[in-house]
């Protein structure tokens, strides 16, 4: 096996299992602290020399870099103007907005997203996305769904994706050893589903996907894997052209009160998929594999939301949103300490609070040991359940638990604290704490009750460093 693996960071097992006691205690306090605090602070305390000349200046300096630009945006109506700028049509059913990723290197990209509700028929939805990367790579995604076609109690959907990635990587299962593999991937997916109950809380979905992969050896051959018994090219489909066809069946139970701003309820997803992987082609000098490349994948997802506040609903009204904005942005020299008054903490943090939990388990079984293609293995990374890592692991079996504490900052903005854990194993009965990882962090999520916009979050893990997440993909997919 070669020898210049792509540098994606290494952490010792001790660091990977390190705890975050202070953050954990803070999370427990926020979740279980009673939603009452009616004591008043004596105005005389606020005027003491210590508060006036020590604490207030420190707090003002700390909050000014955040509060000043937010206050400017609110005072000048930038939020409303931005919404008007990207929405079109009499009923504002069209949204067009730019996307970008300013990470260093080839991940820097500029793109555009187009969303259109009720475009052709009532209750249909079209999403077009496109991105152009700094190194010339291109990503396209078109998605269309229709509820109740021809008046039938069904929903149908179609998705097309094209991903030209000259810096793509694959990961050897059970490790973080990542190698470059330029490829062009094109896929087509068809979905059809139907409710199983009159309440439409329990649904079944059948889908099929056709995947076309054209992979090659990178220009820098040192970033590639030579033929090796550990992860053989012929059996795993590395640097070759391939096709895959899958059939999947999913059972979904969903009684959340809102899809993207839920405060109570459950979502349970049980899915199974059989993937047909015919013979690979296109690699010279290596004897073709004689193994069966088919594999089975299944996923179990359980989400539960606890509403712990005393307010009637989690989502802020327009009047409450204005009060919240004033609380977070109106910092003056004499009022900086008002943030810490019990009645203000109660109104902003404890009247509305949601604890969101997600358990997720993904499994992959080969039809012929050692024959599944490189992309068959589920991965554990910053998307879920370890936002504190920019790196990822690949394995036959993954299991993760994520907890989030959320509270509304504005009408469409949530503050988020999260703590999450992950395990991976080669066999489903071999999970152990030698491959146990943890990350934690905070940030915001911007959403409407029926539409998710984006999230900006910062994840941490021991000495690993800071991982910034800025994406339009929800935390819990």
N, C-alpha and C positions, 0 to 999 in steps of 0.2 A: 504494500500500500504506500502511496507517495506521501509528499512529504511535504509539502507546503500546504497545509490545510488552511482554509480561509479563517482569518483571525476573527472569531466572534466572541472572544472573552472566555476566561476560565476562572472558576471559583472552587475553592477546596470544599470538601464535604462538610467540614465544620462550619464554614461561613454559610453554606447553603441551608444548614439546619438552624442557623442563629435565630433568636427570638427578638421580638420587638416589644418588650414589657411596657415601656412608657406609652406607646401607641395603643397597645391592647387595653391598658387601664383607661386611657382617654375614651376609647370606643365604648367600653363598658359604662363609663360615667355618662356619656351622651345618650346611650340607649336607655338606661334604666333610671336616670335621674328623674325625680318626680316633676311633673309639669306644673309646678306652682312655686312662686317665690315672690311674695307680696311685700317684703320688707322694703322700706324706703331708706335711702342713704341720706344722712344728715348733710345739708348743704355746707355746713361748717367744715366737715371733713374734706370736702372738695377744695376748699379755699386754703387749706393748710399749706405751709411752705413746701413740704415734701411733695404733695400732689402737684402743686402749681409749677414748681421749678424743676422737678425731677421726672415724675411719672408722665405728666401731660406732654412735655416736649418729646420724650422718648416715644410715646404712643403716636403722636402726630407725625414724627419722622417715619415711623414704621408703616403707617397706613397711607401716607400721602401719595407714594408712587402708584398705589392702586386706586385710592378714592378720587384723586384729581382727574385722571382721564375718564373714569366712569361717570363722575359728576358732570364733566364737560359734555360727554355723549348724551346724558339724560337732559341736561339743560338746553341743549341745542337740537333735541329731537332726532338724534342720529339713528336710534333704533327704529322709530316709525318711518323715517325717510328711507332706511335700508330696506325695510319690508316692502314699502311702496315701489322701490327701485327694482326689486327682483320678482315681484308678482304682477301678473297681467290678466286681463279679462275682466268682465263685469263682476263675476263672482270670485275673482282671485283664485281660479283653479289652476293657473299656470305659474310655476316657479322656475326661474332660471338664475343660477348663481355660479360663480367660479369656485374652484377648489384648488388647493395648493399644498405642497409639502416642501418645506424649506430645509430638510435635513441635508447635511453635507454630502457631497459625492453624487453618485448616479441616482439616488433616491429623490433628488430634487425634481419636482414635477409641477406643471400647471395643467389644469383641466377645467371642464365645464359640466354641469349637471342640469338636466331639463326634466321637470316633473309635471305631469298633466293628468288631472283627475277628470273623469267623465269626458274624455276626449271624443270618442265616437259614440259610445253608449253610456247610459246611466250606470254608475258604479263600476266603471273600468278605470285602469290606472296604468300610465306609461311612464317609465323612467329611462332616460338616456344619459349615459355617463361616458366621458372620454378624457384621457390624460396623455400628456406628452412629457417624457422624461428628459433630463439633461443629456443623457448619452444617446438619445434618439429612439429609445424604447416607446412603445405605444400600448395603451390599454383601452379597450372599448367594452361596454356592457349595455345591452338593451333588454329591458324587462317589461312585460305586459301581463296584466291580470284582469280578469272579468268576473264579477260576482253575478250569479243567477243568469247565465246565458239562456236566451229564449224562454225566460220565465221558469227555468228548471232550478231546483234546489241544489245547485252545484257551484263550484268555482273552478276556473281554468286559468292556466298561466303558461307563458313561454319565456325563455331567457336565452340570449345569445351572448357569448363572451369571447373576446380575442385578446390574448396577452403575449406580446413580443417582449421577452425579457432576456437580455444578454448577460445579466448578472444573477440569474436565478441560481438557487442552491438546493441540494438535497442533503439530508442528514442521515447518517448511518444509525439504524435503530438501536436504542439503548444508550446513546451517547449524544454529545454535542458536537461531534466531528462533522463539520459542514464543508461541502465541496461545491465549487462552481459548476453549473451545467446550463449553458445558454439554451433556451428552447422557445418555441412558438407553440402556444396552446390555443386551440379553438374548441368550443363546446356548445352543444345545443341541448336544451332541457325542456321537456313538456310535463305539465302537472295537471292533474284533475282531482278534485276532492268533493266530499259531500258530508253534510252533518248527519250524525247518527241519532241525535235527539232533537226534539222540537225546540229546545232552548238554544240549540246550536253551540253548546259548550263542548260537546264531544264530536270530533270530526275525524274522518279517515281520508288519507291522501295517497294516491298512486302516482309515481313519477318515473320517467326514464330519461337517461342522459347519454349523449354520444360525445366522447372525448377524443380529440385528435392531437397527438403530441409529436413534435419534430425537434428532437434534442441533439446536441452536438458537443464535441470536446471544446473547451475554452481555448482562446488564443494563447493563454499562458498555461501550457500543459502541466506545470507544477501544481496548479490548482485542481487537478483531476485525479481520479482514482484509477490505478492500473488494475488489470485483471487479478483478482485476489479471491481466495476461498471465503474470506469473511463476508464480502459483499460483491459477488461475481457480476461482471458486466452482462454476460449472456443471460443470466437468470433474472436479473432485476431490471433490465431494459434501459440501462444507463447509456447515454450518448447515442440513442437509437430512435427510430420512428416507431410509433405504436398507436394502436386504437383501443379504446375501451368502451364497453356498452354496459350500462347498469340498469337494473330495475329495483325500485325502492318502494316500500310500503311503510306509512307512518300513521300512528294513532296519536291524536292531539286532544288534550283536555285543557280548556282555557276558560276561567271565570273571572279574569282580571277586570277591574272596573274601568281602566283605560289601558290601551295597548302600550303607550310610551311614557305614561306618567302614573303607573299603577301605585295604589296605596294599600290594597288588600286583594286577596285572592290567590289562586294557584295556577301554574301552567306546568303541565306534564307532557313530555314528548317521548314516545317509544318508537324507534325506527329501525328497520332492517333493510339491508341492501345486498343484492348479489351482483357482482361485477364480472363480466366476461372480458377477458384480456387475451386476444389472439396472439399469435407468434409475433415477436418483434422483428424489425428489419432495418437494414441500413448500416450495420457496423462491420467493417471489413477486418479480416485477420483473426476473428474470434469464432469458434465453432458455435453454431446456433444452439440455444437451450432446448433441452428435451423435457423440461418440466411443464406442468400445468400452471398457468399464471392466474387463474381465476381466484377470487377471494370473496369473503363475506365480511361486511362491516355492520356494526349496530351501535346505536347511541341511546342513552337514557339521560334525560334532562328533567330535573324537578326544580321549580322555582316557587318560593312562597314569600308573600309580602305581609308584614305586620304594620298596621297603622297604630302608632303609639301616642298621637296627639289628641288634644281636647277639642280642636276646631271641627266644624261640621264636615269639611272636606280638605283634602291636601292641596289642591290647586288654588292659587290665590285669585281673588277677584281683581278687577282693575283698580279699585280703591285701595285694597290691601297691598297690591303691587307698588303703588305710589308710596305708601308708608314704608314699605320695605326698602325701596330705593333710597328714600330719605335717611333711613337708619344707616345704610351702608356707605353713603356718600357725603352726608352733611357733617363732616368733622371740622369743628372750629377749635380754636385754642382753648376755649373755656369748657368745651363739651366732649373732649376726647374720651374722658372716663365714663361717660354715660353708657358706652357699649357694655360695660361690666355691671351695670345696675341690674339687680335680680329681675325687675319687671320687664326690662328690655331683653334680657337673655331669654326669659320665658316666652315673650312674643315672637322672637325671631328664630329660636332654636327648638323650643320645646312644645309650642302649641301645635305645630305640624312636624311630624317626624316619621320616617318610614325606615324599617329595617328590611332590606331585601336579601334573601338567601338564594343561592343556586348550588345544586349538586349536579355534577356532570360526569358521566362515564362513557368512554369510547373504546371499542374493541375491534380488532381485526384478526380474522382467522384465514390462514392460507389453505387452499385446497391441496397443495403439494408443498411440503416443507421446503423453504428456501426459494420458492418460485414467485411470490407476489411482487409486483412492480414497485419501484422506488416510491411512487406517489401514493401507495395504498396505506402507508402508515400514518395514523393520526399524530398530530404534533401538539406540543404544550409550549406556549409562547406568550408574548405580550397581549395577544388578542383574547386569550383565556387559557388557563386561569391565573397567569402570573404577569401582571402588568408592570411589575418592577424589573422585568428582564427584557432586554432587546433580543437576547438569544433565545433559542428554542431547543427542545428535545424531541426526538422521534422514537416511538415505541409501539409494540403490539397492543398494549393496554394502558390507558390513561384514566386517572380519576382526580377530580378537583372539587374544592369547596370554596365558595366566594361569599363574603358578607359585605354589604354596603349600608352605610347610614346616610340617609338623604334628608335634606330639608330645603324648602323653597326660598331662594334668594329673590327672585323676581317671578313674574307671572309665567314665564317660559324657561326659567333657569333654576336648576337645582344645584346646591352644594353637595359634595360627595366625599365621604371618608370610606376607604375600603381596606379589607384585610383578606388575603386569600392563600390557599394552600393547594399543592399538587403532588401527585405520586405517579410514577410510571413503572411498568413491569413487563417482563418478557412473557410471563404466563399469568393468567387471570387470578390464580391462587397464590401468587408470589409477591404481592405488594408488601413492601417493608420500608422502614424509616431510613434506610441507607440511600433511598432515592426520593427523599422528601424535601420539598422546597416551599418557601414562604415569601410573599411580597406584600407591601402595604403602600398606601399613598392617599392622595386627595385630589380634588379638582372640581370642575363644573360639568354639567350636562345641559345642553340647550335643546328643548323639545316643545312641541305642542301636544295636547292630549292625544291626537290622532296621527301625529307625524314626528319622526325623529330628525333633528337637524345635525348636530355634531356634539362632540365632547372634547374637552381639553383637560387632561389629567397628568399628574406627576407620580410615578411609581418609584419605590425604593426597595433595595434589598441589601442590607449590611454594607460591605465595602464594595459592592458591585457598582455603585454610582447611582445616578439619576436617569430615569427613562421618561422622556416626554411623549405623551400620546395625544395626537391631534387627528381625529378621524371622524367620518360620518357613520361608522359602524357602531351599533349599540353595544353596551357592555355585555349583555346577555342575549346572544343570538338565538 
